[in-house]
Amino acid sequence: MRVTFVHADGKGRTEAQANPGDVLLDVAQAHLMPLEGTCEGQMACSTCHVIVARDDFDRLPPASEEEEDMLDLAAGARRTSRLSCQIVLTEDLDGLTVHIPAESRNMQGPR
């Protein structure tokens, strides 16, 4: 299945191949997207915040209350914001497009 990451500058794109069951954060990091994921998916931070394309947002399961609380802390959050650590890819999400927020910071440095 395919996932498209739109770079923070809005110009570049990275097409990624993924498998059902993959976590979006892991796919993003494997393709060198600047998403930190400091809490390793425990919903204790918002460093893996992404903005889901409007056309794709309704294909996702609803965010939990805990995820919504963390998104309230995310810089530049929008109506279609989600934590990439909480998106488990399924066949129904093939072709998903997400935008890397301009406010994202990668404090892990180069890999």
Secondary structure, DSSP 8 states (H G I E B T S, - for coil): -EEEEE-TTSS-EEEEE--TT-BHHHHHHHTT-S---TTTTSSS--TTEEEE-HHHHTTS----HHHHHHHTTSTT--TTEEEGGG-B--GGGTTEEEE--TT---TT---
